[in-house]
Amino acid sequence: MLPFSFDERPELVVDPGLLEHDEMFFDAARPDRSLALSVRDHVRIAAPRAEPIAG
């Protein structure tokens, strides 16, 4: 799943636990390729709302 939405209607929500890490990884719909992204950059660019969503 991509860490960004290119449609502004849905709100992007992340678990606060993500903010405890330096990097996040995602596959961009290709199981054979992964990308790393700075969590700080993700928050700066995507401005997600942090809410508990993982148990």
Secondary structure as GFF3:
##gff-version 3
##sequence-region A 1 55
A	DSSP	beta_strand	13	14	.	.	.	ID=ss1
A	DSSP	three_ten_helix	16	20	.	.	.	ID=ss2
A	DSSP	beta_strand	23	26	.	.	.	ID=ss3
A	DSSP	beta_strand	35	38	.	.	.	ID=ss4
A	DSSP	alpha_helix	39	46	.	.	.	ID=ss5
A	DSSP	beta_strand	49	50	.	.	.	ID=ss6
###
